[in-house]
């Protein structure tokens, strides 16, 4: 019997989940919910599309709802709303508001006796797990998170809003020097600006002034000002050919010391290199959907994070298979 | 109230745990148990040493026993024996016998209503976790485990048994070419011999023949024959200066594809670089000891592996701290 998945929202993450479900033989996509006119939404797999406001007639048809909205305005409202009626998973990624979001979703999930798992993407999510594991294993040490090379939507949007910019993308890159120092285990102290560099690829509108645009980017407070920023001006053709994908990646490193006199250096490094950020996020969400489904069937309820989920719950194989092949 | 730890056996892992406990303020070492004459055993911290046969008078004084014997002969007997009377953790590392060991320990732990966690080192252990996570997140792909650079005790012993060898150490190294191919995401297929190279540092006895020793090493079946093996002859002084530490490391990589036509390459890599293999292993064991203690206090019992343990159980901080700082 397969796990019946619903997608609440139909943006990048939802489309990615649609293909991800095809890789998991124990799952089945049953419906997409949109705030648009359903007949205007064409799904990749042809799965039926419904209005979000009709979702409550699906409570007995969906095992787990993937909440596919954005963290800024959708998830803070939609996850608590849906958590009462469905098992849900989301990838809520505003780090500073996770605890507040947790409390809102938890209240609702407990009322409805359903299981919710929040912030189950890669950061927060899998990177959070690695920060916790590595700090537990090396309590005497220091941890670092680097992001990139990857597209930052927020920074790309900021560049696109500058006068004279036709099209733009911003990549966040880990600083090679900073990475090198961390890998040497010398426990460097950095500001965020020292850990990352920023690289913009910009298509100008006809007649726009390169110098003014470059200066507007490099001096933009918060976004670029204190960073090492490079601006490349490119053509429409080059933009469409090389800069429309959504690569991302990152590295969680902890270096620490063990031994009676802390004489032994130990380094743990976890890194990902993604050609599609949303597809990786969606695949993780699907694993946590599996866990939510299993926990719900075991009688559990309430809100969880990745820290609460025993690893075997994520995996489709039997415990025996896991013990013989993966341990 | 701190978690009272006992060490069953007093070899490399136990000594490493002794210093590891000092890094964990919620833990306290209460006793060491040895099969030697206790008065002959001098502990680093001065903790009392007792005979293994007296261990049962400590059932109310120890919260978790770290089983510090070897996987070949000690743990298969001692872990099931002790699991009935104590919460235990071990780093049993004979991959092919984990399921058998699990069943033996589980029976005993259930009889005694105690919690056991087995195979909780780095491989099996943390590497197992990474194999499971990465296969769950990227079901369409291929996983690889590389070991090294690190000392292999078994191979070092084999070299030391050769006529004319006074002292020797063998390092297992990941093959750079193999690593490169895996990181490119082309899903190469390897035999174990193609993934690793072997490097020996040998001190000869007076009058021994270099050529004969080198040939004996390189042609040793199972251990070296099909590997790319390098032999370095060095002096006593160089051996003592550079080759008495216990470094190790390794990498778990999975590369996979996502997308409706599997068009997007995704790579996950977990790697560790250890200056002290036993101290890292001991630190992991201590985290799982914390988990065993918490599960026991919550009324759980029976044998577990790393796959069964929710991540937050490993960490000494509060759930709130974890949610605010690490997620």
HADDOCK unambig.tbl for C-alpha pairs under 7 A between the chains (distance, minus, plus):
assign (segid A and resid 16 and name CA) (segid B and resid 259 and name CA) 6.80 0.50 0.50
assign (segid A and resid 19 and name CA) (segid B and resid 259 and name CA) 5.55 0.50 0.50
assign (segid A and resid 19 and name CA) (segid B and resid 260 and name CA) 4.90 0.50 0.50
assign (segid A and resid 20 and name CA) (segid B and resid 258 and name CA) 6.82 0.50 0.50
assign (segid A and resid 20 and name CA) (segid B and resid 259 and name CA) 6.98 0.50 0.50
assign (segid A and resid 23 and name CA) (segid B and resid 139 and name CA) 6.48 0.50 0.50
assign (segid A and resid 23 and name CA) (segid B and resid 140 and name CA) 6.63 0.50 0.50
assign (segid A and resid 95 and name CA) (segid B and resid 327 and name CA) 6.87 0.50 0.50
assign (segid A and resid 99 and name CA) (segid B and resid 323 and name CA) 6.37 0.50 0.50
assign (segid A and resid 99 and name CA) (segid B and resid 324 and name CA) 6.73 0.50 0.50
assign (segid A and resid 124 and name CA) (segid B and resid 327 and name CA) 5.52 0.50 0.50
assign (segid A and resid 125 and name CA) (segid B and resid 327 and name CA) 6.90 0.50 0.50
assign (segid A and resid 128 and name CA) (segid B and resid 326 and name CA) 5.62 0.50 0.50
assign (segid A and resid 128 and name CA) (segid B and resid 327 and name CA) 4.52 0.50 0.50
assign (segid A and resid 131 and name CA) (segid B and resid 326 and name CA) 6.09 0.50 0.50
assign (segid A and resid 132 and name CA) (segid B and resid 326 and name CA) 6.31 0.50 0.50
assign (segid A and resid 136 and name CA) (segid B and resid 287 and name CA) 6.58 0.50 0.50
assign (segid A and resid 136 and name CA) (segid B and resid 314 and name CA) 6.43 0.50 0.50
assign (segid A and resid 136 and name CA) (segid B and resid 315 and name CA) 5.24 0.50 0.50
assign (segid A and resid 137 and name CA) (segid B and resid 283 and name CA) 5.51 0.50 0.50
assign (segid A and resid 137 and name CA) (segid B and resid 284 and name CA) 5.38 0.50 0.50
assign (segid A and resid 137 and name CA) (segid B and resid 287 and name CA) 6.76 0.50 0.50
assign (segid A and resid 139 and name CA) (segid B and resid 23 and name CA) 6.47 0.50 0.50
assign (segid A and resid 140 and name CA) (segid B and resid 23 and name CA) 6.61 0.50 0.50
assign (segid A and resid 258 and name CA) (segid B and resid 20 and name CA) 6.82 0.50 0.50
assign (segid A and resid 258 and name CA) (segid B and resid 279 and name CA) 6.38 0.50 0.50
assign (segid A and resid 259 and name CA) (segid B and resid 16 and name CA) 6.79 0.50 0.50
assign (segid A and resid 259 and name CA) (segid B and resid 19 and name CA) 5.55 0.50 0.50
assign (segid A and resid 259 and name CA) (segid B and resid 20 and name CA) 6.98 0.50 0.50
assign (segid A and resid 259 and name CA) (segid B and resid 279 and name CA) 6.73 0.50 0.50
assign (segid A and resid 260 and name CA) (segid B and resid 19 and name CA) 4.90 0.50 0.50
assign (segid A and resid 264 and name CA) (segid B and resid 275 and name CA) 5.42 0.50 0.50
assign (segid A and resid 264 and name CA) (segid B and resid 276 and name CA) 6.13 0.50 0.50
assign (segid A and resid 265 and name CA) (segid B and resid 274 and name CA) 6.65 0.50 0.50
assign (segid A and resid 265 and name CA) (segid B and resid 275 and name CA) 5.51 0.50 0.50
assign (segid A and resid 266 and name CA) (segid B and resid 273 and name CA) 5.89 0.50 0.50
assign (segid A and resid 266 and name CA) (segid B and resid 274 and name CA) 4.57 0.50 0.50
assign (segid A and resid 266 and name CA) (segid B and resid 275 and name CA) 5.85 0.50 0.50
assign (segid A and resid 267 and name CA) (segid B and resid 272 and name CA) 5.58 0.50 0.50
assign (segid A and resid 267 and name CA) (segid B and resid 273 and name CA) 5.09 0.50 0.50
assign (segid A and resid 267 and name CA) (segid B and resid 274 and name CA) 6.31 0.50 0.50
assign (segid A and resid 268 and name CA) (segid B and resid 271 and name CA) 5.99 0.50 0.50
assign (segid A and resid 268 and name CA) (segid B and resid 272 and name CA) 4.52 0.50 0.50
assign (segid A and resid 268 and name CA) (segid B and resid 273 and name CA) 6.61 0.50 0.50
assign (segid A and resid 269 and name CA) (segid B and resid 270 and name CA) 5.82 0.50 0.50
assign (segid A and resid 269 and name CA) (segid B and resid 271 and name CA) 5.24 0.50 0.50
assign (segid A and resid 269 and name CA) (segid B and resid 272 and name CA) 6.19 0.50 0.50
assign (segid A and resid 270 and name CA) (segid B and resid 269 and name CA) 5.84 0.50 0.50
assign (segid A and resid 270 and name CA) (segid B and resid 270 and name CA) 4.46 0.50 0.50
assign (segid A and resid 270 and name CA) (segid B and resid 271 and name CA) 6.40 0.50 0.50
assign (segid A and resid 271 and name CA) (segid B and resid 268 and name CA) 5.98 0.50 0.50
assign (segid A and resid 271 and name CA) (segid B and resid 269 and name CA) 5.24 0.50 0.50
assign (segid A and resid 271 and name CA) (segid B and resid 270 and name CA) 6.41 0.50 0.50
assign (segid A and resid 272 and name CA) (segid B and resid 267 and name CA) 5.58 0.50 0.50
assign (segid A and resid 272 and name CA) (segid B and resid 268 and name CA) 4.52 0.50 0.50
assign (segid A and resid 272 and name CA) (segid B and resid 269 and name CA) 6.21 0.50 0.50
assign (segid A and resid 273 and name CA) (segid B and resid 266 and name CA) 5.90 0.50 0.50
assign (segid A and resid 273 and name CA) (segid B and resid 267 and name CA) 5.08 0.50 0.50
assign (segid A and resid 273 and name CA) (segid B and resid 268 and name CA) 6.58 0.50 0.50
assign (segid A and resid 274 and name CA) (segid B and resid 265 and name CA) 6.64 0.50 0.50
assign (segid A and resid 274 and name CA) (segid B and resid 266 and name CA) 4.57 0.50 0.50
assign (segid A and resid 274 and name CA) (segid B and resid 267 and name CA) 6.31 0.50 0.50
assign (segid A and resid 275 and name CA) (segid B and resid 264 and name CA) 5.41 0.50 0.50
assign (segid A and resid 275 and name CA) (segid B and resid 265 and name CA) 5.50 0.50 0.50
assign (segid A and resid 275 and name CA) (segid B and resid 266 and name CA) 5.85 0.50 0.50
assign (segid A and resid 276 and name CA) (segid B and resid 264 and name CA) 6.14 0.50 0.50
assign (segid A and resid 279 and name CA) (segid B and resid 258 and name CA) 6.40 0.50 0.50
assign (segid A and resid 279 and name CA) (segid B and resid 259 and name CA) 6.73 0.50 0.50
assign (segid A and resid 283 and name CA) (segid B and resid 137 and name CA) 5.51 0.50 0.50
assign (segid A and resid 284 and name CA) (segid B and resid 137 and name CA) 5.37 0.50 0.50
assign (segid A and resid 287 and name CA) (segid B and resid 136 and name CA) 6.59 0.50 0.50
assign (segid A and resid 287 and name CA) (segid B and resid 137 and name CA) 6.76 0.50 0.50
assign (segid A and resid 307 and name CA) (segid B and resid 310 and name CA) 6.26 0.50 0.50
assign (segid A and resid 307 and name CA) (segid B and resid 311 and name CA) 4.95 0.50 0.50
assign (segid A and resid 307 and name CA) (segid B and resid 312 and name CA) 5.09 0.50 0.50
assign (segid A and resid 308 and name CA) (segid B and resid 310 and name CA) 5.16 0.50 0.50
assign (segid A and resid 308 and name CA) (segid B and resid 311 and name CA) 6.34 0.50 0.50
assign (segid A and resid 308 and name CA) (segid B and resid 312 and name CA) 6.22 0.50 0.50
assign (segid A and resid 309 and name CA) (segid B and resid 310 and name CA) 5.10 0.50 0.50
assign (segid A and resid 310 and name CA) (segid B and resid 307 and name CA) 6.27 0.50 0.50
assign (segid A and resid 310 and name CA) (segid B and resid 308 and name CA) 5.16 0.50 0.50
assign (segid A and resid 310 and name CA) (segid B and resid 309 and name CA) 5.10 0.50 0.50
assign (segid A and resid 310 and name CA) (segid B and resid 310 and name CA) 4.09 0.50 0.50
assign (segid A and resid 310 and name CA) (segid B and resid 311 and name CA) 6.90 0.50 0.50
assign (segid A and resid 311 and name CA) (segid B and resid 307 and name CA) 4.98 0.50 0.50
assign (segid A and resid 311 and name CA) (segid B and resid 308 and name CA) 6.36 0.50 0.50
assign (segid A and resid 311 and name CA) (segid B and resid 310 and name CA) 6.89 0.50 0.50
assign (segid A and resid 312 and name CA) (segid B and resid 307 and name CA) 5.08 0.50 0.50
assign (segid A and resid 312 and name CA) (segid B and resid 308 and name CA) 6.22 0.50 0.50
assign (segid A and resid 314 and name CA) (segid B and resid 136 and name CA) 6.42 0.50 0.50
assign (segid A and resid 315 and name CA) (segid B and resid 136 and name CA) 5.24 0.50 0.50
assign (segid A and resid 323 and name CA) (segid B and resid 99 and name CA) 6.38 0.50 0.50
assign (segid A and resid 324 and name CA) (segid B and resid 99 and name CA) 6.77 0.50 0.50
assign (segid A and resid 326 and name CA) (segid B and resid 128 and name CA) 5.63 0.50 0.50
assign (segid A and resid 326 and name CA) (segid B and resid 131 and name CA) 6.09 0.50 0.50
assign (segid A and resid 326 and name CA) (segid B and resid 132 and name CA) 6.30 0.50 0.50
assign (segid A and resid 327 and name CA) (segid B and resid 95 and name CA) 6.90 0.50 0.50
assign (segid A and resid 327 and name CA) (segid B and resid 124 and name CA) 5.51 0.50 0.50
assign (segid A and resid 327 and name CA) (segid B and resid 125 and name CA) 6.90 0.50 0.50
assign (segid A and resid 327 and name CA) (segid B and resid 128 and name CA) 4.51 0.50 0.50
